[in-house]
Protein backbone atom coordinates (compact mmCIF):
# COMPACT_ATOMS: atom_id res chain seq x y z
CA UNK A 1 0.00 0.00 0.00
CA UNK A 2 1.27 3.51 -0.80
CA UNK A 3 2.10 5.90 2.03
CA UNK A 4 0.55 9.38 2.41
CA UNK A 5 3.99 10.89 1.74
CA UNK A 6 4.38 9.07 -1.56
CA UNK A 7 0.84 10.02 -2.61
CA UNK A 8 1.53 13.65 -1.66
CA UNK A 9 4.68 13.73 -3.82
CA UNK A 10 2.87 12.21 -6.82
CA UNK A 11 -0.07 14.58 -6.35
CA UNK A 12 2.22 17.61 -6.03
CA UNK A 13 3.99 16.75 -9.28
CA UNK A 14 0.64 16.40 -11.07
CA UNK A 15 -0.71 19.64 -9.61
CA UNK A 16 2.42 21.63 -10.55
CA UNK A 17 2.16 20.34 -14.09
CA UNK A 18 -1.52 21.16 -14.67
CA UNK A 19 -2.61 23.68 -12.03
CA UNK A 20 0.33 25.76 -10.79
CA UNK A 21 -1.62 27.78 -8.23
CA UNK A 22 -3.20 24.81 -6.43
CA UNK A 23 -1.67 23.56 -3.14
CA UNK A 24 -2.19 20.12 -1.67
CA UNK A 25 -3.30 20.64 1.92
CA UNK A 26 -3.73 17.06 3.12
CA UNK A 27 -3.43 13.45 1.99
CA UNK A 28 -5.07 10.76 4.13
CA UNK A 29 -5.33 7.02 3.71
CA UNK A 30 -8.38 5.61 5.48
CA UNK A 31 -8.84 1.90 5.02
CA UNK A 32 -8.61 1.33 1.26
CA UNK A 33 -9.49 4.94 0.39
CA UNK A 34 -7.20 7.87 -0.39
CA UNK A 35 -8.60 11.32 0.44
CA UNK A 36 -6.85 14.41 -0.98
CA UNK A 37 -7.62 18.01 -0.02
CA UNK A 38 -6.43 20.88 -2.24
CA UNK A 39 -6.75 24.65 -1.93
CA UNK A 40 -6.34 27.65 -4.25
CA UNK A 41 -7.25 31.33 -4.40
CA UNK A 42 -9.71 32.41 -7.10
CA UNK A 43 -10.90 35.82 -8.25
CA UNK A 44 -14.50 35.48 -9.46
CA UNK A 45 -15.88 37.80 -12.15
CA UNK A 46 -17.01 41.13 -10.68
CA UNK A 47 -15.09 40.24 -7.50
CA UNK A 48 -14.60 43.84 -6.49
CA UNK A 49 -18.35 44.54 -6.68
CA UNK A 50 -19.98 41.34 -5.46
CA UNK A 51 -17.50 39.81 -3.03
CA UNK A 52 -15.71 41.76 -0.33
CA UNK A 53 -11.95 41.49 -0.46
CA UNK A 54 -11.76 40.26 -4.07
CA UNK A 55 -10.07 36.84 -4.14
CA UNK A 56 -11.67 33.92 -2.30
CA UNK A 57 -10.17 30.64 -1.10
CA UNK A 58 -11.55 27.53 -2.79
CA UNK A 59 -11.05 24.15 -1.10
CA UNK A 60 -11.78 20.84 -2.82
CA UNK A 61 -11.65 17.31 -1.48
CA UNK A 62 -11.66 14.08 -3.46
CA UNK A 63 -11.46 10.44 -2.54
CA UNK A 64 -10.68 7.29 -4.49
CA UNK A 65 -10.84 3.60 -3.72
CA UNK A 66 -8.90 0.94 -5.57
CA UNK A 67 -10.44 -2.49 -5.64
CA UNK A 68 -8.41 -5.21 -7.28
CA UNK A 69 -9.80 -8.62 -8.10
CA UNK A 70 -7.70 -11.19 -9.99
C-alpha positions as CSV (number, residue, x, y, z in Angstrom):
1,X,0.0,0.0,0.0
2,X,1.3,3.5,-0.8
3,X,2.1,5.9,2.0
4,X,0.5,9.4,2.4
5,X,4.0,10.9,1.7
6,X,4.4,9.1,-1.6
7,X,0.8,10.0,-2.6
8,X,1.5,13.7,-1.7
9,X,4.7,13.7,-3.8
10,X,2.9,12.2,-6.8
11,X,-0.1,14.6,-6.4
12,X,2.2,17.6,-6.0
13,X,4.0,16.7,-9.3
14,X,0.6,16.4,-11.1
15,X,-0.7,19.6,-9.6
16,X,2.4,21.6,-10.5
17,X,2.2,20.3,-14.1
18,X,-1.5,21.2,-14.7
19,X,-2.6,23.7,-12.0
20,X,0.3,25.8,-10.8
21,X,-1.6,27.8,-8.2
22,X,-3.2,24.8,-6.4
23,X,-1.7,23.6,-3.1
24,X,-2.2,20.1,-1.7
25,X,-3.3,20.6,1.9
26,X,-3.7,17.1,3.1
27,X,-3.4,13.4,2.0
28,X,-5.1,10.8,4.1
29,X,-5.3,7.0,3.7
30,X,-8.4,5.6,5.5
31,X,-8.8,1.9,5.0
32,X,-8.6,1.3,1.3
33,X,-9.5,4.9,0.4
34,X,-7.2,7.9,-0.4
35,X,-8.6,11.3,0.4
36,X,-6.9,14.4,-1.0
37,X,-7.6,18.0,0.0
38,X,-6.4,20.9,-2.2
39,X,-6.7,24.7,-1.9
40,X,-6.3,27.6,-4.2
41,X,-7.3,31.3,-4.4
42,X,-9.7,32.4,-7.1
43,X,-10.9,35.8,-8.3
44,X,-14.5,35.5,-9.5
45,X,-15.9,37.8,-12.1
46,X,-17.0,41.1,-10.7
47,X,-15.1,40.2,-7.5
48,X,-14.6,43.8,-6.5
49,X,-18.3,44.5,-6.7
50,X,-20.0,41.3,-5.5
51,X,-17.5,39.8,-3.0
52,X,-15.7,41.8,-0.3
53,X,-11.9,41.5,-0.5
54,X,-11.8,40.3,-4.1
55,X,-10.1,36.8,-4.1
56,X,-11.7,33.9,-2.3
57,X,-10.2,30.6,-1.1
58,X,-11.5,27.5,-2.8
59,X,-11.0,24.1,-1.1
60,X,-11.8,20.8,-2.8
61,X,-11.7,17.3,-1.5
62,X,-11.7,14.1,-3.5
63,X,-11.5,10.4,-2.5
64,X,-10.7,7.3,-4.5
65,X,-10.8,3.6,-3.7
66,X,-8.9,0.9,-5.6
67,X,-10.4,-2.5,-5.6
68,X,-8.4,-5.2,-7.3
69,X,-9.8,-8.6,-8.1
70,X,-7.7,-11.2,-10.0
